[in-house]
Amino acid sequence: MDDERKYGSGSLEKRRFTRIVKTVPVEFKSCQAVSGGATARDVSEGGLCIEAEQIEQESLRELLSKKAEVSIKIDLPSEFGAVEVAAQIAWIKDKEASEGKLCFGVRFTGIPEEYQGKIKLYIERQSKITKLDFVPRKKDKNFDPEFVAHRRQWLSEKTNTRFFHTGYFSTPSEDMKGNIENLIGVTQIPIGVAGPLKINGQYAKGTFYIPLATTEGTLVETYQRGMLVITKAGGANVIVTKDVINVSPVFILEDISKIKGFILWVEENFEKIKEKAEKTTRYGKLLKITPLFLGKRVILNFCYTTGDAMGLNMINIATDRACEYIRENVKTEGFYLRSNFSSDKKASVYNLITGYGKEVLVEVTLSKKIVNRYLNSTPEEIYNFWYVGFLGSYQAGMIGLNAHFANGLAAIFIACGQDVAQIINANVGIVMCEITKNGDLCISAKFPNLVIGTVGGGTSLKTQRECLESIGCYGSDKAKKFAEIVAASILAGEISICAALASGVFIKAHETKRNIAHTE
């Protein structure tokens, strides 16, 4: 909204209409005050701001004082066509506008019905965003409950939507400062629990009940079934085999002849680079730097451990500091902190092979009796279905081989305050199935890319913390335990869905759930 000063008055008249700053030719019909061409420099549904060179000022002021009506032709772009309106002079600017032109405003008094829609449509398509269109922000008040409510009310008025449930939450808004911007409230996702799940891990030992946040009916039931089977079989055996995460900056050299010298310097000065990187963090430890070459561009793959934090922000800061040290000592033409080689939040074959985050292996052997009693199938039927899935995955060119890692990962990640986008990495894994010499079913899985944390990020939010605490995984020295619990839980889902598809009960379960939803 703009304010325009009326000619001869000290008051300000508030413009009531959205205006757009666009140059549009106008022509005054039978008006001696304005001769020759004129241009509207902004347009609204209420009037125009006009610039013109050939103006008889006394005649224009007379029109203003008498509130006389004039006829104006507005030449909108060809897709809208010209329109003719009746108007009154609303104000005259005392000083000259640019290039000797005088400026004045007109207020529409009459717009023929056939033209009203054209002007409105033109303005809607060309509308300039004003300050009132920006999300309300206030440096020191952004997370105050009152200001959050004000922002929510602003959005309600902007979108004509009532945010009633969004505004009810128990976590203090001030506690969300590091997790969200422009806070208006929360999205509430149902949390179910599945279990018991017995785990025989290096870090996770015992029976657990797993929180799963989802809106997908039958998902919790699917994991519940698989967990019961694993527990009946004596539990899932789990080990963490790797714990390394990387970030891959790229340096640009003058030409390829400089590569050997550059790499030699990095190798000889690794300890100094490590020192620079680790000065920025209490938990991050730089393990190694692996070079890769793309012409005169050299990718340096910085590999870290990050303790119990997910650690991506940590290693970005550490690597940036280390790269600045390299640039201070070695001549380069430039560098970028990210080359995309590390494939963060993207699926890649490299990470499937080498790992990204925590790599976890899990397996369980199910006897023929357990498979028959609890999965309504046989080891042979489940193996045959798995083999068909293996062939189909290969034909499709999938990265990894699994039935639905993403379902359980999303549910656990949301419930436990993880970075949900890391599902893309974690979903890249392999499920393996075989028949033992005794005719039992051995199912195992490899999770090479579990990027998770039990401190920092969303783990300290109230509901997410409670879910982590329920499985004994909140705080320090708990990340590997959490990784083992995640892997065992996801294997349970793989067992359950493979058995359901092998035995033909998959659709029946979904139909039953749909019928319940429709009748309740």
N, C-alpha and C positions, 0 to 999 in steps of 0.2 A: 504494500500500500504506500502511496506517495501523498504528500501534502503539496498543494499548489496555492500560491498567494494570489488573492483577488486584486485586480487593479484598483488602486485608490482606497484600499482597506488594509488594516493591520492584522486582520483575523486570518486564520488558516482554515481552508475547506478540505476535509479529509476525503480522499478519493474512495468511493465505495465499490469500485469495480477492479477486477484483475486487469492489469495493463500489460501490453507487450511492446517492446522497443523494436519497432520495425519501420522501415521507410516505405511509405505508400503515397503515390501521387493523388492529389485532390484538386478539384476545380470548383470555384464558387460561381454559381449561376446568378446572373443579373445582380451582381453586387459590386458597386463602384469602389468600395473600400479595399478590395483585394483584386488586383488585375494581374493577368499573366499566371504562370505556374506557381503552385504551392505544394508543399510536401508535409504530410503528417509523419512526425517522427516517433510518436507512439499512439497506440490504438487501444481503446477499451469499449465495452458495451455501452458506456455512458457518454463517451465523447472522444475528442482528438486533441493532441498537442500539435500545433501547426507552425511551420516556418515558411516565410515568404519574403521576397525581396521588394516587390512593388506593392506597398501598403500605404494608403492614405490614413494616417493615424487618427486625425480628427474624426473622419467618417467612422472608423472602427470603434472609437470611444463613444461616439453617439449611439452606435448599434448596441454597445454594452450597456449604456445608461438607460436606453429605452427598452432593453430586453427584446429587441426586434429579432424576428426570425429570418434566417437565410437558408437558401437551398444549396447543398453541397453534394458533389459527385465524388465518390471514393473509388479509385481504380484498384480493387483488390487483384491478386494474381489471377491468371486466366482460368484456373480450375474453379474459382469462386465467381469471377465476373465483377463488373462494376455495380455499385449500389448508389442510390440517391436517398438522402435523408434531409430532414428539417432540423435546424440547430440554432442555438443562441450563443453569442460570444460570452464566455464565462470569465475570462481574465485576460489581461495583457501584461506581458513582461516589460518592465521599465527599461532594461538594458538590451542591447543588441545581442542576438545569438551569433553563432559562428558565421564567418565570411560575410558580415554586414547584413545578415538576415534578421528580421524581427520575429518574435515568437509570441503566440497567443493560443488560448484554448477555447474550444467550443464544447457545448453541452448538447447532446441530442435531445430534441423535443418531440420528434416524430420519425419513426422508422416503419415504412410500409411492411406489412406482414410478410410479403414474399422475400424481403431482405433480412429480416431479423435472424433467421436461422443461419444465413451465410456469414454474418458478422460474428455470431457466437462460435460457429464451427472454426472460422479462421483463427480466432483468439485461442480456442482450446488447443489447436494444433501448434500454435506458435508461442504459447504462454511462457513467459519468463518466470523462472523459479525465484520466489522472494524469500526474505528471511523467515516468514511465517511457515514456509514449506520445509525448513530444516528441522531435524529432530532436536527437541529442546536439550541443551547441555549447559552445565554450569560447573566450572572447574572444581570447586570445593564442595559441591552439593550433589554431584551426580548420583551418589548412592544413598543419600538421605531418604528415608521412607516417604517423606512428604513430596520430595522432588520426583521420586519414582512414580508416585501416584499422579503427580501433575503430568509427567510424560505419558503415562498410560491414558489419562483423560484426553490429552492432545491427540493421541492416535485414535482414540475412540471417536472424537469429533471429525478427524480427517477421513476415517474409513467407514463411519456410520456403523460401528461395531461395538457391542457392549462386552468389555473384557472383565467379566464378573469373576469367573473361576481363575483366570490368569493371575489375578491380584491376591489370591489367598495362598500364602506359603509360610512355613515356620522358620526357615533359615533367615537370619537377619540380612537385609540387603547389603549392609556394609561388609559382610563376610564374602560377598561375591565379587569384590573389586578386581581380583586377578583373573576372573573367569569369564567375564562378559562385559560388553559395552552397551550403552543405551538401554539399560535394564528397564523392562516394563512388568516383569513377573516371571512365572515359571510355567513350563509344560509338565503336566502330571502324567506319568506313564505307570500303569499298573505293575507291581512287583509281585511275582510268585516265587515259591521256593520249591526246589526239587531235591530229592534225596530219599534215603541215606546213600551217600557215596563213600565207599571205603577206598582209601588211597594208601599205597605202600611206596612212598617216595623218599628221596633223600632229605627233603625239607618238610613235606606235607605227609604226616603220618596220622592215620586214624579215620574217623567217620565225619563227613561234612554234609551240611545242608546248603545248597547253592542258591543264592538270590538271582533271579532272572527278571529283568525289566523288559516287557514287550507288550504289544497290542495284538499279537498274532495268536489267535486261538489254536489250541492243540500243541503249541511249542513246549510249554512247561511239561505237559503230559508226555510228550515224546522223550524229553530228557529224563523225566522221572522213571520211565520204563527202562531206559538204558542204564541208569544208575543203579536201579534195583538188581538188574542182571549182573552188573560188575560186582556189586557187593555180595551177591549170592555166590559168585565165583571166587571169592576170597580177596577181591580188590584189584585195582589197577596198579601195575608197577610203573613208576615214572622216574626219569632222570633228566637233569639239566646238563646238556653237553657243551654249550657255548653261552657266553654272555658278552657280546661285542656289538656295538652300534657305531655307525660311521657317518661322516659327512665328507663331501668330495669337492673341494674347491678346484678351480682350474686356473693355471697361469699361462699367459701368452708370452712366448719368447720371440726374439727377432727372427729366427729361422731354426730349422731342425739341427743345425750344427751346434747350437747352444744347449741342446738337451742334456748331453752327457755331463757337462760341467755343472749344470743346474742340479741334476740328480745327485751327483757326487757331493756337492755342497750340502744338500738336504740330509744325505746319509751321514756325513761327517759331523753335522751340527744337530743331530736328532735330539740329544739330551738338552741342548739349549732351547730348541723349539718346544720340547716337552715341558720345560720349566716355564716358558712364557704362557703356554696354554693352561697349565694346571694352576697358575697363579690366580686365575679367574674363578675357580670353583673349589669347593671343599670335597666334592665326591667324584668328580670326573678324573679319570686317569687315562692318559694317552699311551696306547700300547705299541702302535706301529704306524708307519706311513707307507702306503704302497703306491708307486707311480704307474700311470697308464698314459699312453701317448695317442694323440690325435693330430698328426702333422706337427706344427710348431706349438700346439697347445698341449700342456701337460696337466693331467688330472692327478692330484695328490689325495689319495683316499686315507683320511685320518680315522683311525680306529680306536674307540674308547670303551671303557667300562664306566657306568654311571651310578653304581650303587643301587639304591632302592628307588631312585627317581627314574621316570621315563627318560628324561635327560636331553631332549632335542634342543631346547633353548640353551641349556648348559653347554653343549658341545658346539653349537653355533657361535656363541660368544667366545669360547676358548679357541676355536679354530680361526676366527677372525683376528684375534690378537696374535696368534702364531703366524698367520699369513702376513700381517703387517711387519712382523719381525723379519720374515723371509724377504719381503720387498725392500726393507731398509738395507739389506746386505747383499742382495743379488739383483742385477739389472734385469728387469722384465718390462714388457710393454703394457702390462695390466693384469688384473686377476678378478675373478668373480667367486664369491663365497660358495655358490652352488653351481654345479655342472649338471645336476640331475642324475648323475651316475649312481648315487646311493639309492635312488628310486624310492625316496620316502613317500609313503601314502600312494604308492603305485606298485603294481605287480611286476616282478622281473625274474628272469631265469637266473641271473647272477645271484640274487638274494636267496633263491630257492636252494642253490648249491652251497653258497658260502655262509648264509645266515645273516640276519639283520635283527639285532636285539637278542632275546634269549631263544636258544634252540632247545627244544624239549622232545624227548621220545617217551611214548607211553604204549603199553600193551596189556592185554588180558587174554587168558585162555578160557573159553566157555565149553563146558562139557556138553555132550550130546543131550544129556538129560535136561540141563538148564535151558539149552536152546529150544528144545521141544516144549518144555513146560511153560517157560516165561515169554518166549518169542514166537510160539506157534509155528515153528519152522524146523529145519534141519541144517546142520553145518554145510551140507552139500548145496542146498538151495541158496543159502546166503552167499556162499562162495561163488556160485554160478552167477548170481546177480551182480556181485562185486566185479567179476571178470567182464561182464557185459558193460558195466560202467567204466571200467578201465579202457576197453576198446573204444567206447563212445567218446571218452575224454581225449584219447589220443587222436581220434578222427577230427575232433573239434579244435585241436591245437591248444588245449587248456594248459595253463601254467599251474602245475600241481594236479592232484587227483583226490577229490573228496566229494561227499554227497552234499553237505550243507554246513561246513564250518561256520559260515557267516552268520547263520541264525543264532547259534549259541554264543558266539563271540560278541555279537551286537547286544544281546540280552545281558551278558555278564559285564561288558564294558560300560553300558549305560548305568546299570545298578551300582557299579563299583567305582565310578568317577574316572574312567579311562578316556583317552582321546579316541573317540569313536571312529574317526577317519583311519586309524591304524588297523582297522579290520581289513582294509585292502591288502596290507602287508601280511597280517596274521592268517588271512584266508588262503594264502599260498602254502599249501602243505599236502602231504601224501598219506592216504590210508592204505594199508596193506592187509591182505587177508589170505590165510592158508589153512589147509586141513592138516592136523598133526598125524603122527603115526598111529595114534589111538583113535583117530576119527573125530577128534574134538576140533573146535574152531578157534584159531588164534587170530586175533585182530590187533593190529598195532597202528600207530600214527606218528608221523614226524611233523613237528611244528618248528620250522626254521626261523620264523620271523615274528616272535611275540614281543612287541614293543609295549611294555606295561610299566606301572610304577605303583608303589604303596605310600609314597610321600609326594607332596606337591601337587600342582594341577588341580583337578577336580576331586581328589581323594579326601580333602579336608571339608568339603561341603557336608552338611549335617546328615542327610539321608545316605549319601554315598559312603561316608565314614561308618555309619551304622552297618551297612552291608559288608564292608571290608572287615569290620570288627566281628561280625557274626561268623566269619570263617577264619578268624585269627590272623588277618593279613593287613591290618592297618599299622603304619609306622615303619621304623627302621628294621633292617634285617628280615624283611618279610617278602621281598619281591620274588625271590626264587620259589618260595613256598606258594605264592600266588600263581606263578607260572605253572607249577605242577598241578595245582587245582584246576586251572583253566584247561590244561591239556586233557586231564582225565574227564572233565565235564563234557568237553567237545567230543571225545571218543564215545561217550555214552550216547550222544545224539546220533553219531554215525551208526552205531550198532542198532539203535532203535529204528531209524528210518530205513536202513538196508533190510532189516527183518520185515518191516511193514510192507515194503515194496516186493520183497521176495515171496511173502505169503499172501499178498493180495488184499491186505486189510487197510492199506494206506488211504484210499478214497473213503472207505466206510467210516474211518475215524473222523475225517473232515466233514463228511455229511452229517454225522451225529452231532458234532460240535455246532454246525450251522443250524440244525433243527432246534437245538437247545437255545441258541441265541435268538431265534425267531419266536419261540414260544414263551420265553421269560420276560 
